[in-house]
Amino acid sequence: PMPTDLPFVNFLRKSATNGFSLLETMLSLAVLGILLVLAVPDFYPMLQRQRFENSASEIRALLEETQSLALTSQVSHRVGFDAKDHSLLIKRKHSGSYAILQKRPVEEEMTFEATRWPSFGPFGFAQSGTILLDSPEFQTSIVVSSVGRIRQTDLLKK
């Protein structure tokens, strides 16, 4: 008999034309599972960092919005924190005191400290302050200068 007429060779040719065998599929899934088990522990810290960076960006955007509201309405506005609701507040000056204009909830695991909660005057200038954002894994600060510049410091891993 010819070498191509052997039953084993014919079996290989037949399975190649009809798709993958059960054994090939199971081996592929096993290799994929092993790769996923190795990749997931590296993926989780990246998700935590991204969540923290998003929260910091939201707070910076809130400060910029507060500054914009002060400029457009020509009335002083300030940012504050309500520990009871775990939310950030935009307050508008009205008759010598500040009334809550907006409330924005923030992530529960984040904590906030401020040297002074920033406020913005009608011409964009600010009563400067620094907000320290803290989570179990990361830390950063958002600084508002007296000329109204808002910047964020580098993210620190604990």
C-alpha positions in Angstrom: 0.0 0.0 0.0 0.9 3.6 -0.6 1.9 5.7 2.4 -1.1 8.0 1.8 -3.5 5.1 2.0 -2.7 4.4 5.7 -5.8 4.7 7.9 -4.1 7.2 10.3 -3.2 9.6 7.5 -6.7 9.4 6.1 -8.1 10.1 9.5 -6.0 13.3 9.8 -7.1 14.4 6.4 -10.8 13.8 7.2 -10.7 15.7 10.5 -9.0 18.7 8.9 -11.7 19.0 6.3 -14.6 18.7 8.8 -13.5 21.2 11.5 -11.9 20.8 14.9 -12.0 17.6 17.0 -13.3 17.6 20.5 -9.7 17.1 21.8 -8.4 20.1 19.9 -11.2 22.3 21.3 -10.7 21.1 24.9 -6.9 21.8 24.7 -7.5 25.3 23.2 -10.0 26.1 26.1 -7.5 24.8 28.7 -4.7 27.0 27.3 -7.1 30.0 27.2 -8.1 29.3 30.8 -4.5 29.2 32.0 -3.8 32.5 30.3 -6.8 34.1 31.8 -5.8 32.9 35.3 -2.4 34.5 34.8 -3.8 37.8 33.4 -6.6 38.6 35.9 -4.4 39.5 38.9 -2.5 42.1 36.8 -5.8 43.5 35.5 -7.5 44.3 38.9 -5.0 46.9 40.1 -5.3 48.7 36.8 -9.1 48.9 37.2 -8.7 50.3 40.7 -6.3 53.0 39.5 -8.6 53.9 36.6 -11.6 54.2 39.0 -9.6 56.5 41.3 -8.4 58.6 38.3 -11.9 59.0 37.1 -13.1 60.1 40.5 -10.3 62.7 40.7 -11.2 63.9 37.2 -14.8 64.3 38.2 -13.9 66.4 41.2 -11.6 68.6 39.1 -14.4 69.0 36.5 -16.8 70.0 39.4 -14.3 72.7 40.5 -14.1 74.0 36.9 -17.9 74.0 36.6 -18.1 75.9 39.9 -15.7 78.5 38.6 -17.6 78.8 35.4 -20.9 79.3 37.3 -19.3 82.1 39.3 -18.1 83.8 36.1 -21.3 83.5 34.1 -23.7 84.4 37.0 -21.3 87.1 38.5 -22.0 85.6 41.9 -19.6 83.8 44.2 -19.8 80.0 44.3 -17.9 77.5 46.5 -17.4 73.7 46.7 -18.1 71.7 49.9 -18.5 68.2 51.1 -21.4 66.6 52.9 -20.1 63.7 55.0 -23.6 62.5 55.8 -24.5 61.8 52.1 -20.9 61.4 51.0 -21.4 63.9 48.3 -19.7 67.0 46.9 -21.7 70.2 46.9 -21.8 73.3 44.7 -23.0 76.2 46.8 -24.1 79.7 45.5 -23.7 82.8 47.6 -27.1 84.3 48.4 -27.8 87.1 50.9 -24.5 86.6 52.7 -24.7 82.8 53.1 -24.3 79.9 50.7 -27.2 77.8 49.5 -26.7 74.4 48.0 -27.1 74.5 44.2 -26.0 70.9 43.3 -25.1 67.7 45.1 -22.9 65.0 43.5 -22.4 61.6 45.1 -18.8 60.3 45.1 -17.4 56.8 45.7 -17.8 55.5 49.2 -14.2 54.3 49.6 -12.8 57.8 48.8 -12.1 60.2 51.6 -11.6 64.0 51.3 -9.7 66.5 53.3 -9.3 70.2 52.5 -7.0 72.9 53.8 -9.9 75.1 52.8 -12.7 74.3 50.4 -12.2 76.5 47.4 -14.6 79.3 46.5 -14.7 81.3 43.3 -15.6 85.0 43.0 -17.5 86.6 40.1 -14.3 87.5 38.2 -12.8 84.0 38.3 -10.4 84.6 41.1 -10.5 82.1 44.0 -10.0 81.7 47.6 -7.3 79.1 47.2 -7.4 75.7 48.8 -6.2 72.1 48.4 -8.4 69.0 48.3 -6.7 65.8 49.3 -8.3 62.7 47.8 -7.5 59.4 49.5 -8.5 55.8 48.8 -7.0 52.6 50.3 -4.7 52.3 47.3 -4.0 55.8 45.9 -3.7 59.4 46.9 -3.7 62.8 45.0 -4.4 66.4 45.6 -6.3 69.0 43.6 -4.9 72.5 44.1 -6.8 75.7 43.4 -4.6 78.9 43.3 -5.8 82.4 44.2 -5.8 83.3 40.5 -8.3 80.5 39.8 -5.9 77.9 38.3 -7.0 74.3 39.0 -4.4 71.6 38.8 -4.0 68.0 40.0 -0.8 66.6 41.5 0.6 63.3 40.5 -1.1 60.1 41.6 0.7 58.3 44.5 0.4 54.6 45.1 0.3 53.7 48.8 
